[in-house]
């Protein structure tokens, strides 16, 4: 088994004991990203901006691992407000091409730093 950790300054640094991503034999496990700006580690406030920033952060980690968001096969989306679900769908369509990955959306009470959204994923590199 080949295990490689992924780290990029183009996405927020880890705020805990985890790697931004781990590649195991071409399957990349992308840690959850919240809407932090990488350069300042501050949270964007507007809900739409939060959704965009999470996809930007996830994309940066995917690129650092040698892929892109279209290589993602599974996403898990955590939302503190499920009324944002439709906006997530609309915005997500601008970052991913069809066929879209498998996905789950989960309502949660709270996320780190007061974020409204967090997304984690699994990416497969060909």
C-alpha positions in Angstrom: 0.0 0.0 0.0 1.3 3.4 -0.9 0.2 6.2 1.3 0.9 9.9 0.6 -0.4 12.9 2.5 -1.4 16.0 0.5 -0.8 19.6 1.7 -1.2 22.9 -0.2 -1.1 26.5 0.8 -3.8 27.1 -1.8 -6.4 25.7 0.7 -6.8 26.5 4.4 -4.3 24.7 6.7 -5.6 22.0 9.0 -7.2 23.3 12.1 -6.8 20.0 13.9 -4.9 16.7 13.8 -5.6 15.7 10.2 -4.1 16.0 6.7 -5.9 18.0 3.9 -6.0 14.7 2.0 -4.5 11.3 1.9 -3.8 9.3 -1.3 -3.9 5.5 -0.9 -3.0 3.8 -4.2 -4.7 6.5 -6.4 -7.8 6.9 -4.2 -7.7 10.3 -2.5 -9.6 11.0 0.7 -10.3 14.7 0.8 -10.8 16.0 4.3 -13.7 18.3 5.0 -13.3 21.8 3.9 -15.1 24.8 5.5 -15.3 28.3 3.9 -12.0 29.7 5.2 -9.9 31.9 3.1 -6.5 30.2 2.8 -4.4 33.4 3.1 -6.1 34.7 6.3 -7.8 31.6 7.8 -10.9 33.8 8.2 -14.4 32.6 7.5 -16.4 34.2 4.6 -19.8 35.2 5.9 -22.4 35.3 3.1 -24.0 31.8 2.6 -23.4 31.8 -1.2 -19.8 32.9 -0.7 -19.4 30.1 1.9 -20.6 27.5 -0.7 -18.3 28.9 -3.4 -15.3 29.0 -1.0 -15.7 25.4 0.1 -15.7 24.3 -3.5 -12.6 26.5 -4.2 -10.8 25.0 -1.2 -11.8 21.4 -2.1 -10.6 22.0 -5.7 -7.3 23.3 -4.5 -6.7 20.2 -2.5 -7.8 18.0 -5.4 -5.3 19.8 -7.7 -2.5 19.4 -5.2 -3.3 15.7 -5.2 -3.0 15.5 -9.0 -6.6 15.6 -9.9 -9.6 18.0 -10.1 -13.2 18.1 -8.9 -14.3 16.1 -11.8 -12.3 13.2 -10.5 -14.4 13.2 -7.3 -16.6 10.1 -7.0 -18.3 10.8 -3.7 -19.1 14.0 -1.8 -20.6 14.4 1.7 -22.1 17.8 2.4 -22.8 18.9 5.9 -25.2 21.9 6.3 -26.3 23.7 9.4 -29.3 25.0 7.5 -30.9 22.6 5.0 -32.7 25.5 3.3 -29.3 26.1 1.6 -29.6 22.7 -0.1 -31.0 24.1 -3.4 -28.3 26.8 -3.6 -25.6 24.1 -3.0 -27.0 22.2 -6.0 -27.0 25.3 -8.2 -23.5 26.4 -7.2 -22.1 22.8 -7.3 -23.2 22.5 -11.0 -20.7 25.4 -11.8 -17.7 23.4 -10.3 -18.4 19.9 -11.5 -19.3 18.4 -14.9 -21.8 15.6 -15.5 -21.9 12.8 -14.6 -21.9 14.2 -11.1 -20.4 12.2 -8.2 -22.4 10.2 -5.7 -23.4 12.4 -2.8 -25.0 12.7 0.6 -26.2 15.9 2.3 -26.6 15.9 6.0 -28.1 18.4 8.3 -26.0 19.1 11.4 -26.3 21.3 14.4 -22.9 22.9 14.2 -19.7 23.1 12.2 -16.2 24.3 13.1 -15.7 28.1 13.3 -19.4 28.7 12.9 -19.4 27.6 9.2 -22.7 26.9 7.5 -21.3 24.2 5.2 -18.5 21.6 5.1 -17.8 19.2 2.3 -15.5 16.1 2.2 -14.9 13.8 -0.7 -13.3 10.8 -2.3 -11.4 11.2 -5.5 -10.0 8.5 -7.8 -7.0 9.2 -10.0 -6.8 7.3 -13.2 
